[in-house]
Amino acid sequence: MLTYSSHKKPQRKDLPWLLFIISLIWVLGTAFFHSPWEPYEPFVMAVVKGILNKHSWLVPYVSNVPYLQIQPFYFWLYSAILKLFKITNIYSIADSIRILNTMLIFAIVIVSAKIGSSLSAFKNGRTVVLILISLIGFINNAYQLSPLILVLLGFCLFVYALVLFVNLPGISGWILFIGLLFISINYTCEYILVAVLTLLLLPVIDRYWRNKSYLITVTIGITMFVIIFFLYCYALNSVNDEFFTQWQQHYGDIFFNGHYHFAERLKQLLEFLSWYLCPAWFLLIWSIYKRKKRLFEDKIIQVSTILGGLIFIFALINGHNIEDAIFPIVLPVVLLASIEIDSMRISIVALLNWFSIFIFGSLGLIIWLMYLCLMLQKPDYIVSYLYKYTQNYTFDFSLWHAFLALLITAIWLFMITRKHIRGRELVTNWASGTTYVIILFLALMLPWFDSILTFKHVVQQSLKSINPQACISTNTADSTQSALWYYYADVNLIPTFVNLNFSVCEQAIIATENKADIDLKQWYIMSQGQRPIDKKVYYVLRHK
């Protein structure tokens, strides 16, 4: 029933309207409102709030300290629109940024579908989107505020420009310029180097790229990018030369400087990608197996292969956080994984389909049971465990959320009970399964989950022990507490950079896992707060 029979000719079941509904529900799920979560969200909210409060647009600040980790252009996109609509309330800022982030994700879905339609596979745009929204790595970044999403949009535009260059060299040049601009907001310059190296390698490997249209596209894209990027660097140096020097060093830091273990790094990357690219990796292997030497006849596959290879090589040699170093590889992997869906064998389709039903059915059942336990407040041992890591959480029934959960469950059940499925319907089932689990969790469990991850109560508790109008120091620059206390309470923490023995202020707020880090001969502990899930304790100190 849930696979297909060899005695009956299969019928196509990937109905366009149904796929649109699944994709729309998935994308809208990224706009669910909640408190700022680590690692990036507190900084995004704090910097945008600072810009709206007439701080510098060119140099991003967190608690009056220049912030190096994310390029300013990322914050401009949010700040400009919020400024236009005069949004200044902290909760409205957070909700508006999430809506704008959802629009970026929607743009990724649309552009990736356009690219997929140009591949040598029948109606492949749908398949590309469904694989993309099933990918663990993409989900992990799409459902939080992450600058990597804008970088991925840049790579999508980059590849789309190379789809259009033959017939529309002028327009494709401008699309390429925007793509390069988005790619350049990464923490370091490795991704922009990947993009430029790809443009240089394409004419070398295939004469298809050696023509006037390609030259026009690349010339327009790179020329405009160099002009804008140079003007940005010049303005940054003029406004704050010290920050520019630090930014320049940070942006150019693409090689690992310490003692390098190549084999260990390779092992870490492969282990990371084994789950991060699920479920696309086995589809990728199938595509390579089926096409073999014909794989590179598709010109966009040529681009995808070079991009994926260069991203992997740079991730291997730079020693940075693995996800930050390799995230955009999801695009070339998805494109490569999509091209041989229709040729998948019956036995493989049946096995993977039953596996996805089991996985998503089990996860969905667990979520429903958790929700029922909270609603009924029974059994006690489960309810007490669910409350163990929460902060000031009380269950509140929402008719709308319950209806949404029932709706997404009904859609998923309809998808998995279709008969005679083939490769594409398998991908549709997997995408509907991921959508089902994500939306079900957000609809039923988001308030509970947010109460675990939020810092709001920690900040509010600390305000009882400090004078927000007086000088308050902290122990590090670019710290989570600097962003959180500014975002929630308009408190600017002054980093001491060395340690708290240098008492620049009479008060201090620090985060540490080891209480011994505090010199109790010089400081009184006025109060302390901690998320139950977190090892760090946030101390409010007063100088003796």
C-alpha positions as CSV (number, residue, x, y, z in Angstrom):
1,M,0.0,0.0,0.0
2,L,2.7,2.5,0.9
3,T,5.1,1.5,-1.9
4,Y,4.2,0.6,-5.4
5,S,3.3,-2.5,-7.2
6,S,5.2,-3.9,-10.3
7,H,1.8,-5.1,-11.6
8,K,0.4,-1.7,-12.2
9,K,1.8,1.2,-14.1
10,P,2.7,4.0,-11.7
11,Q,1.0,7.3,-11.9
12,R,2.6,10.6,-10.9
13,K,1.6,11.7,-7.4
14,D,3.8,14.8,-6.9
15,L,0.8,17.2,-7.5
16,P,2.0,20.8,-7.9
17,W,-0.7,22.3,-5.6
18,L,0.2,19.8,-2.9
19,L,3.9,20.5,-3.2
20,F,3.2,24.2,-3.0
21,I,1.2,23.8,0.2
22,I,4.0,21.7,1.8
23,S,6.7,24.2,0.8
24,L,4.5,27.2,1.9
25,I,3.8,25.6,5.3
26,W,7.5,24.8,5.7
27,V,8.7,28.3,4.9
28,L,6.0,30.0,7.1
29,G,7.2,27.9,10.0
30,T,10.4,29.9,10.0
31,A,8.4,33.0,11.1
32,F,7.2,31.5,14.4
33,F,7.9,34.1,17.0
34,H,10.0,33.4,20.1
35,S,12.8,34.9,22.2
36,P,16.3,35.3,20.8
37,W,18.2,32.0,20.9
38,E,21.9,31.3,20.7
39,P,24.2,31.4,18.8
40,Y,23.4,34.4,16.5
41,E,20.0,35.7,17.4
42,P,20.9,37.8,20.5
43,F,23.6,39.6,18.5
44,V,21.4,40.2,15.5
45,M,18.6,41.7,17.7
46,A,21.1,43.8,19.6
47,V,22.9,45.2,16.6
48,V,19.7,46.0,14.7
49,K,18.3,47.7,17.9
50,G,21.5,49.7,18.1
51,I,21.2,50.9,14.5
52,L,17.6,51.9,15.0
53,N,18.6,53.9,18.1
54,K,20.9,56.0,15.9
55,H,24.1,54.1,16.4
56,S,26.5,53.6,13.5
57,W,25.2,51.9,10.4
58,L,28.7,51.3,9.0
59,V,30.3,49.8,12.1
60,P,28.0,47.4,13.9
61,Y,27.9,47.8,17.7
62,V,26.9,45.5,20.6
63,S,26.7,47.4,23.8
64,N,28.8,50.3,22.5
65,V,31.6,47.9,21.4
66,P,32.3,47.2,17.6
67,Y,31.1,43.8,16.6
68,L,33.3,41.8,14.2
69,Q,31.7,38.5,13.8
70,I,29.0,39.3,11.2
71,Q,29.4,41.8,8.3
72,P,27.4,45.0,8.7
73,F,25.5,44.5,5.4
74,Y,23.5,41.6,7.0
75,F,22.1,44.0,9.6
76,W,21.4,46.8,7.0
77,L,18.8,44.6,5.3
78,Y,16.8,44.3,8.5
79,S,17.5,47.8,9.9
80,A,16.5,49.7,6.7
81,I,13.1,48.1,6.5
82,L,12.4,48.4,10.2
83,K,13.5,52.1,10.0
84,L,11.1,52.6,7.1
85,F,8.2,51.4,9.2
86,K,9.4,53.1,12.4
87,I,9.6,49.8,14.4
88,T,11.4,50.4,17.7
89,N,9.7,48.1,20.3
90,I,12.1,45.2,21.1
91,Y,9.4,42.5,20.6
92,S,8.3,44.1,17.3
93,I,11.9,44.2,16.2
94,A,12.3,40.5,16.9
95,D,9.1,39.6,15.1
96,S,9.8,41.8,12.1
97,I,13.3,40.4,11.7
98,R,11.9,36.8,11.7
99,I,9.4,37.8,9.0
100,L,12.1,39.3,6.9
101,N,14.3,36.2,7.4
102,T,11.4,34.1,6.2
103,M,11.3,36.2,3.0
104,L,15.0,35.5,2.5
105,I,14.3,31.7,2.9
106,F,11.4,32.0,0.5
107,A,13.8,33.7,-2.0
108,I,16.2,30.7,-1.7
109,V,13.4,28.3,-2.4
110,I,12.2,30.2,-5.5
111,V,15.7,30.6,-7.0
112,S,16.8,27.1,-6.2
113,A,13.6,25.9,-8.0
114,K,14.5,28.0,-11.0
115,I,18.0,26.5,-11.1
116,G,16.6,23.0,-10.7
117,S,14.3,23.5,-13.7
118,S,17.3,24.1,-15.8
119,L,19.0,20.8,-15.0
120,S,18.8,17.9,-17.3
121,A,15.9,16.2,-15.5
122,F,12.1,16.3,-16.0
123,K,10.4,19.1,-14.0
124,N,13.3,19.1,-11.6
125,G,12.6,22.4,-9.9
126,R,10.0,20.7,-7.6
127,T,12.5,17.9,-6.7
128,V,15.2,20.4,-5.8
129,V,12.9,22.3,-3.4
130,L,11.7,19.2,-1.7
131,I,15.2,17.8,-1.2
132,L,16.3,21.2,0.1
133,I,13.6,21.5,2.7
134,S,14.3,18.0,3.8
135,L,18.0,18.6,4.4
136,I,19.0,18.7,8.1
137,G,21.7,21.3,7.5
138,F,19.3,23.7,5.8
139,I,16.6,23.2,8.5
140,N,19.2,23.9,11.2
141,N,19.9,27.3,9.8
142,A,16.6,28.3,8.3
143,Y,14.8,27.9,11.7
144,Q,17.0,30.4,13.4
145,L,18.5,33.8,12.5
146,S,21.7,33.0,10.7
147,P,23.8,35.1,8.3
148,L,24.6,31.8,6.5
149,I,21.1,32.0,5.0
150,L,22.0,35.2,3.2
151,V,25.3,33.6,2.1
152,L,23.3,30.6,0.7
153,L,20.9,33.0,-1.2
154,G,24.1,34.6,-2.6
155,F,25.2,31.2,-4.0
156,C,21.8,30.6,-5.4
157,L,21.9,33.9,-7.3
158,F,25.5,33.1,-8.3
159,V,24.4,29.8,-9.9
160,Y,21.2,31.3,-11.4
161,A,23.3,34.0,-13.1
162,L,25.3,31.2,-14.8
163,V,22.0,29.6,-15.9
164,L,20.9,32.8,-17.6
165,F,24.1,34.1,-19.1
166,V,23.6,32.7,-22.6
167,N,20.4,34.6,-23.4
168,L,20.5,37.4,-20.8
169,P,24.2,38.3,-20.3
170,G,23.4,41.9,-19.0
171,I,20.7,40.8,-16.5
172,S,22.7,37.8,-15.4
173,G,25.7,40.1,-14.7
174,W,23.6,42.1,-12.3
175,I,22.3,39.0,-10.6
176,L,25.9,37.7,-10.3
177,F,26.8,41.1,-8.7
178,I,24.0,40.7,-6.1
179,G,25.0,37.1,-5.5
180,L,28.7,38.1,-4.9
181,L,27.6,40.8,-2.5
182,F,25.5,38.4,-0.4
183,I,28.3,35.8,-0.4
184,S,30.8,38.4,0.8
185,I,28.9,38.9,4.2
186,N,30.5,35.7,5.5
187,Y,32.7,35.9,8.5
188,T,35.8,35.4,6.4
189,C,36.6,35.9,2.7
190,E,36.8,32.1,1.8
191,Y,33.3,32.0,0.2
192,I,34.0,35.0,-2.1
193,L,37.2,33.3,-3.1
194,V,35.3,30.1,-3.8
195,A,33.0,32.0,-6.1
196,V,35.7,33.9,-8.0
197,L,37.8,30.7,-8.4
198,T,34.7,28.9,-9.8
199,L,34.3,31.7,-12.4
200,L,37.9,31.4,-13.4
201,L,37.9,27.6,-13.6
202,L,34.8,27.2,-15.7
203,P,36.3,28.4,-19.0
204,V,39.3,26.2,-18.4
205,I,37.4,23.0,-18.1
206,D,34.8,23.5,-20.8
207,R,34.6,25.6,-24.0
208,Y,30.9,26.1,-23.3
209,W,32.0,28.9,-21.0
210,R,34.5,30.5,-23.3
211,N,32.3,33.0,-25.1
212,K,31.3,36.7,-25.2
213,S,28.1,36.3,-23.1
214,Y,30.0,34.7,-20.3
215,L,32.7,37.4,-20.4
216,I,30.0,40.1,-20.2
217,T,28.3,38.4,-17.3
218,V,31.4,37.9,-15.3
219,T,32.8,41.4,-16.1
220,I,29.6,43.2,-15.0
221,G,29.3,41.0,-11.8
222,I,32.9,41.2,-10.6
223,T,33.4,44.9,-11.6
224,M,30.3,46.1,-9.7
225,F,31.2,43.9,-6.7
226,V,34.8,45.2,-6.6
227,I,33.6,48.9,-6.8
228,I,31.0,48.5,-4.0
229,F,33.3,46.4,-1.8
230,F,36.2,48.9,-2.3
231,L,33.9,51.8,-1.4
232,Y,32.7,49.9,1.7
233,C,36.3,49.3,2.8
234,Y,37.3,52.9,2.2
235,A,34.3,54.2,4.2
236,L,35.0,51.8,7.0
237,N,38.6,52.9,7.2
238,S,37.6,56.5,7.1
239,V,35.1,56.2,9.9
240,N,37.0,53.9,12.2
241,D,40.5,52.8,11.1
242,E,41.1,50.7,14.2
243,F,37.9,48.7,13.6
244,F,38.9,48.4,9.9
245,T,42.3,46.9,10.8
246,Q,40.6,44.3,13.1
247,W,38.0,43.6,10.5
248,Q,40.6,43.2,7.8
249,Q,42.6,40.7,9.9
250,H,39.4,38.8,10.8
251,Y,38.1,38.7,7.2
252,G,41.4,37.4,5.8
253,D,41.7,34.7,8.4
254,I,41.0,31.7,6.1
255,F,43.9,29.4,7.0
256,F,44.5,27.4,10.2
257,N,47.4,28.9,12.1
258,G,48.1,26.3,14.7
259,H,49.4,22.7,14.6
260,Y,47.2,21.2,11.9
261,H,45.9,17.6,11.9
262,F,44.7,17.0,8.4
263,A,43.4,13.4,9.0
264,E,41.5,14.5,12.1
265,R,39.9,17.5,10.4
266,L,38.9,15.3,7.4
267,K,37.3,12.8,9.8
268,Q,35.4,15.5,11.6
269,L,34.1,16.9,8.3
270,L,32.9,13.5,7.0
271,E,31.3,12.7,10.3
272,F,29.5,16.0,10.3
273,L,28.3,15.7,6.7
274,S,27.0,12.2,7.2
275,W,24.1,13.6,9.2
276,Y,24.1,17.2,8.1
277,L,23.4,16.3,4.4
278,C,20.8,13.7,5.2
279,P,18.7,12.6,3.3
280,A,20.5,14.0,0.2
281,W,23.8,12.1,0.5
282,F,22.4,8.7,-0.7
283,L,20.6,10.4,-3.6
284,L,23.9,12.1,-4.4
285,I,25.6,8.7,-4.6
286,W,22.8,7.3,-6.8
287,S,23.1,10.3,-9.2
288,I,26.9,9.8,-9.5
289,Y,26.5,6.0,-10.0
290,K,23.8,6.4,-12.7
291,R,25.4,9.1,-14.7
292,K,29.0,8.3,-14.4
293,K,30.9,10.0,-17.2
294,R,27.7,11.7,-18.4
295,L,27.5,13.6,-15.1
296,F,29.4,16.7,-16.4
297,E,27.4,17.0,-19.6
298,D,25.0,19.1,-17.6
299,K,26.7,22.6,-17.3
300,I,25.0,23.5,-14.0
301,I,26.3,20.2,-12.6
302,Q,29.8,21.4,-13.6
303,V,29.3,24.5,-11.6
304,S,27.9,22.6,-8.7
305,T,30.8,20.1,-8.6
306,I,33.4,22.9,-8.6
307,L,31.5,24.9,-6.0
308,G,31.1,21.8,-3.7
309,G,34.7,20.7,-4.2
310,L,36.1,24.2,-3.4
311,I,33.9,24.7,-0.4
312,F,35.0,21.3,1.0
313,I,38.7,22.1,0.4
314,F,38.5,25.4,2.2
315,A,36.6,23.9,5.0
316,L,39.3,21.3,5.3
317,I,42.2,23.8,5.6
318,N,40.7,26.7,7.5
319,G,40.2,25.1,11.0
320,H,37.0,27.2,11.6
321,N,33.7,26.0,13.1
322,I,32.7,23.2,10.7
323,E,29.1,24.4,10.1
324,D,30.3,28.0,9.4
325,A,32.9,26.7,7.0
326,I,30.8,24.3,5.0
327,F,27.2,25.2,5.1
328,P,26.7,26.4,1.4
329,I,27.7,23.0,0.2
330,V,24.0,22.1,0.7
331,L,23.2,23.8,-2.6
332,P,25.5,21.8,-5.0
333,V,24.7,18.6,-3.1
334,V,20.9,19.2,-3.5
335,L,21.4,20.0,-7.2
336,L,23.5,16.9,-7.8
337,A,21.1,14.7,-5.7
338,S,18.0,15.7,-7.7
339,I,18.9,14.6,-11.2
340,E,18.4,10.9,-11.1
341,I,15.4,10.6,-8.9
342,D,13.2,9.0,-11.6
343,S,15.7,6.2,-12.1
344,M,15.7,4.9,-8.6
345,R,15.1,1.2,-8.2
346,I,11.8,-0.2,-6.7
347,S,13.6,-1.9,-3.8
348,I,15.4,1.4,-2.8
349,V,12.3,3.5,-3.0
350,A,10.3,1.0,-0.9
351,L,13.0,0.8,1.8
352,L,13.5,4.5,2.1
353,N,9.8,5.2,2.0
354,W,9.1,2.8,4.9
355,F,12.1,4.2,6.8
356,S,10.9,7.8,6.5
357,I,7.4,6.8,7.6
358,F,8.8,5.1,10.6
359,I,11.1,8.0,11.6
360,F,8.6,10.8,11.1
361,G,5.7,8.8,12.4
362,S,7.7,8.0,15.6
363,L,8.8,11.6,16.1
364,G,5.3,12.9,15.5
365,L,3.8,10.4,18.0
366,I,6.4,11.5,20.6
367,I,5.5,15.2,20.1
368,W,1.7,14.4,20.4
369,L,2.3,12.4,23.6
370,M,4.4,15.2,25.1
371,Y,1.7,17.7,24.3
372,L,-1.1,15.5,25.8
373,C,1.0,14.9,29.0
374,L,1.3,18.7,29.4
375,M,-2.4,19.3,28.7
376,L,-3.6,16.5,31.1
377,Q,-0.7,17.1,33.6
378,K,-0.3,13.3,33.8
379,P,1.6,11.1,34.4
380,D,3.5,13.1,37.0
381,Y,7.0,11.7,36.3
382,I,6.8,12.7,32.6
383,V,5.3,16.1,33.4
384,S,8.0,16.8,36.0
385,Y,10.7,15.9,33.6
386,L,9.3,18.2,30.9
387,Y,9.2,21.1,33.4
388,K,12.7,20.3,34.7
389,Y,14.5,22.6,32.3
390,T,11.9,25.3,31.8
391,Q,11.7,28.8,33.2
392,N,8.4,30.1,34.5
393,Y,6.5,27.9,32.1
394,T,2.8,27.1,32.5
395,F,0.8,25.2,29.9
396,D,-1.8,27.3,28.0
397,F,-4.1,25.6,25.5
398,S,-4.4,27.3,22.1
399,L,-7.2,26.3,19.8
400,W,-5.3,27.8,16.8
401,H,-2.2,25.8,17.5
402,A,-4.1,22.6,18.1
403,F,-5.9,23.1,14.8
404,L,-2.6,23.7,12.9
405,A,-1.2,20.5,14.5
406,L,-4.2,18.5,13.4
407,L,-4.0,20.0,9.9
408,I,-0.4,19.2,9.3
409,T,-1.0,15.7,10.7
410,A,-3.8,15.1,8.2
411,I,-1.7,16.3,5.3
412,W,1.1,14.0,6.3
413,L,-1.2,11.0,6.6
414,F,-2.7,11.7,3.2
415,M,0.8,11.9,1.7
416,I,2.1,8.6,3.1
417,T,-1.0,6.6,2.2
418,R,-0.8,7.2,-1.6
419,K,-0.3,4.1,-3.6
420,H,2.3,3.2,-6.3
421,I,4.9,5.8,-5.4
422,R,8.1,6.3,-7.4
423,G,11.3,8.2,-6.8
424,R,9.8,11.7,-6.8
425,E,7.0,10.7,-4.6
426,L,9.5,9.3,-2.2
427,V,11.2,12.7,-2.0
428,T,7.7,14.3,-1.6
429,N,7.0,12.0,1.3
430,W,10.3,12.8,3.0
431,A,9.7,16.5,2.6
432,S,6.2,16.2,3.9
433,G,7.6,14.2,6.9
434,T,10.1,16.9,7.8
435,T,7.5,19.6,7.4
436,Y,5.1,17.6,9.6
437,V,7.6,17.1,12.4
438,I,8.8,20.7,12.4
439,I,5.4,22.4,12.2
440,L,3.9,19.9,14.7
441,F,6.6,20.7,17.2
442,L,6.3,24.5,16.7
443,A,2.5,24.4,16.9
444,L,2.4,22.3,20.1
445,M,5.7,22.7,21.9
446,L,7.2,26.1,21.0
447,P,6.2,27.9,24.2
448,W,7.7,25.0,26.2
449,F,10.9,24.9,24.1
450,D,11.2,28.7,24.2
451,S,11.0,28.7,28.0
452,I,14.0,26.4,28.0
453,L,16.2,28.5,25.7
454,T,15.2,32.1,26.6
455,F,17.4,34.4,28.5
456,K,14.7,36.9,29.3
457,H,14.1,35.7,32.9
458,V,17.9,35.7,33.7
459,V,18.1,39.4,32.5
460,Q,15.0,40.5,34.4
461,Q,16.1,38.8,37.6
462,S,19.5,40.6,37.4
463,L,17.9,44.1,37.1
464,K,16.8,43.9,40.8
465,S,20.5,43.9,41.8
466,I,22.0,46.6,39.5
467,N,21.8,50.3,38.8
468,P,21.2,50.3,35.0
469,Q,22.1,53.9,34.8
470,A,25.6,53.4,36.3
471,C,28.7,51.9,34.8
472,I,28.6,48.1,34.4
473,S,31.5,46.0,33.2
474,T,31.8,42.5,31.8
475,N,34.7,40.1,31.2
476,T,34.8,39.7,27.4
477,A,34.0,41.6,24.3
478,D,31.3,40.3,21.9
479,S,29.8,38.2,24.7
480,T,26.3,36.9,24.8
481,Q,25.5,38.9,27.9
482,S,26.5,42.1,26.2
483,A,23.9,41.5,23.5
484,L,21.2,40.2,25.8
485,W,21.4,43.0,28.5
486,Y,21.4,45.7,25.8
487,Y,18.5,44.1,23.8
488,Y,16.3,43.4,26.8
489,A,17.2,46.2,29.2
490,D,19.2,48.9,27.3
491,V,22.1,48.2,29.6
492,N,25.5,48.7,28.0
493,L,28.2,46.4,29.4
494,I,31.8,47.6,29.2
495,P,34.3,44.8,28.4
496,T,37.5,44.9,30.5
497,F,39.3,42.6,28.0
498,V,41.7,41.3,30.6
499,N,39.9,40.3,33.8
500,L,37.6,41.8,36.4
501,N,40.5,42.7,38.7
502,F,40.8,45.9,36.7
503,S,37.7,47.6,38.1
504,V,36.6,50.0,35.5
505,C,33.1,49.9,37.1
506,E,31.6,49.4,40.5
507,Q,29.3,46.8,39.0
508,A,29.8,43.8,36.7
509,I,27.8,41.1,34.9
510,I,29.8,38.1,33.8
511,A,29.1,34.6,32.5
512,T,31.3,31.7,33.7
513,E,31.1,28.0,34.3
514,N,33.6,28.3,37.1
515,K,32.9,30.4,40.1
516,A,36.6,30.5,40.9
517,D,37.1,32.9,38.0
518,I,35.6,35.6,40.2
519,D,38.0,37.3,42.6
520,L,35.8,37.2,45.7
521,K,38.3,39.4,47.6
522,Q,37.4,42.3,45.3
523,W,33.7,41.5,44.4
524,Y,30.5,40.8,46.2
525,I,28.1,38.4,44.4
526,M,24.8,40.3,44.5
527,S,22.7,37.7,42.5
528,Q,23.1,35.0,40.0
529,G,20.9,33.5,37.3
530,Q,21.1,30.5,35.1
531,R,19.1,28.7,32.5
532,P,18.5,25.1,33.8
533,I,19.8,23.7,30.5
534,D,23.0,25.9,30.6
535,K,26.3,25.3,32.4
536,K,27.1,29.0,32.4
537,V,26.0,31.1,35.4
538,Y,25.4,34.8,35.0
539,Y,26.7,36.7,38.0
540,V,25.8,40.2,39.1
541,L,28.8,41.6,41.0
542,R,29.5,44.7,43.1
543,H,33.0,46.0,43.9
544,K,34.0,45.9,47.5
